[in-house]
């Protein structure tokens, strides 16, 4: 055998090894793509189920939201009435405070008038006593 024949055999063996390695690689790659296809079928099926369930959930959520909005619209006048009542009670409380202050001020002024009247009465009595004593002196003299 010649050197060229040995080199040819080595090249042929190397080529067969390369083809064998590529063949194994392609078989594993085919198996992997098969698994990917199976997974895609399962994922697609699951996504379809989830999509249908989400449509149901969204429909229920919309109905619930409409119901809540209707009930809130029904309750709004109650809250408005409560707010109006609170404002009325606050106004009544303020008016009561004003009236109490007026009555208190009137009581204080009445007390002052009463004291002034007593002082005037005492002064008038003293004046009358003084006049009476004067008359008695003039009569006695």
C-alpha positions in Angstrom: 0.0 0.0 0.0 1.1 3.3 -0.9 1.1 6.5 1.1 -1.8 7.8 -0.9 -3.8 4.7 -0.3 -3.3 4.9 3.5 -4.3 8.5 3.4 -7.4 7.7 1.4 -8.4 5.0 3.9 -7.8 7.4 6.8 -9.9 10.1 5.0 -12.6 7.5 4.4 -12.7 6.4 8.0 -12.7 10.0 9.2 -15.5 10.7 6.8 -17.5 7.7 8.1 -16.9 8.9 11.7 -18.0 12.4 10.7 -21.1 11.0 9.0 -21.8 8.8 12.0 -21.5 11.8 14.4 -23.7 13.9 12.2 -26.3 11.1 12.0 -26.4 10.8 15.8 -26.7 14.5 16.1 -29.5 14.6 13.5 -31.4 11.8 15.3 -31.2 13.6 18.6 -32.2 16.9 16.9 -35.2 15.1 15.3 -36.2 13.7 18.7 -35.9 17.1 20.3 -38.1 18.7 17.6 -40.6 15.9 18.2 -40.7 16.7 21.9 -41.0 20.5 21.1 -44.0 19.8 18.8 -45.7 17.7 21.5 -45.1 20.5 24.0 -46.5 23.1 21.6 -49.6 21.0 21.1 -50.1 20.8 24.9 -49.3 24.5 25.4 -51.8 25.4 22.6 -54.5 23.3 24.2 -53.9 24.8 27.6 -53.9 28.3 26.2 -57.2 27.6 24.5 -58.7 26.4 27.8 -57.3 29.4 29.7 -58.6 31.7 27.0 -62.1 30.3 27.3 -61.9 30.5 31.1 -60.6 34.1 31.0 -63.6 35.0 28.7 -65.9 33.6 31.4 -64.1 35.4 34.2 -64.2 38.7 32.3 -67.9 38.3 31.6 -68.5 37.6 35.3 -66.3 40.5 36.3 -68.3 42.9 33.9 -71.6 41.7 35.3 -70.3 42.2 38.9 -69.0 45.6 38.0 -72.3 46.6 36.5 -74.1 45.3 39.6 -71.8 47.2 41.9 -72.2 50.4 39.9 -76.0 50.0 40.0 -75.9 49.5 43.8 -73.6 52.4 44.3 -75.9 54.6 42.3 -78.8 53.4 44.5 -76.8 54.2 47.7 -75.5 57.6 46.6 -78.7 59.4 47.6 -78.5 57.8 51.1 -74.9 59.2 51.5 -76.1 62.6 50.2 -78.9 62.6 52.7 -76.5 61.6 55.5 -74.2 64.4 54.5 -77.1 66.9 54.4 -78.3 65.6 57.9 -74.8 66.1 59.3 -74.7 69.6 57.9 -78.1 70.3 59.4 -77.0 69.0 62.8 -73.9 71.1 62.6 -76.0 74.2 61.8 -78.3 73.4 64.7 -75.4 72.9 67.0 -74.0 76.3 66.0 -77.4 78.0 66.4 -77.7 76.4 69.9 -74.3 77.8 70.8 -75.3 81.2 69.6 -78.5 81.1 71.6 -76.7 79.9 74.7 -74.3 82.7 74.4 -77.1 85.2 74.0 -78.9 83.9 77.1 -75.7 83.9 79.1 -75.0 87.5 78.0 -78.6 88.5 78.9 -78.2 86.8 82.3 -75.0 88.7 82.9 -76.6 92.0 81.9 -79.7 91.2 84.0 -77.4 90.6 86.9 -75.7 94.0 86.3 -79.1 95.7 86.0 -80.3 94.0 89.2 -77.2 95.2 91.1 -77.7 98.7 89.7 -81.4 98.7 90.7 -80.4 97.6 94.2 -77.8 100.3 94.4 -80.3 102.9 93.1 -82.9 101.6 95.6 -80.3 101.9 98.5 -79.3 105.4 97.3 -83.0 106.4 97.1 -83.7 105.1 100.6 -80.7 107.0 101.9 -81.9 110.1 100.2 -85.4 109.7 101.6 -83.9 109.1 105.1 -81.8 112.2 104.7 -84.8 114.3 103.6 -86.9 112.9 106.4 -84.2 113.9 109.0 -84.0 117.3 107.4 -87.8 117.8 107.7 -87.7 116.6 111.3 -85.0 119.1 112.1 -86.9 121.9 110.5 -90.0 120.9 112.4 -88.2 120.6 115.7 -86.6 123.9 115.3 
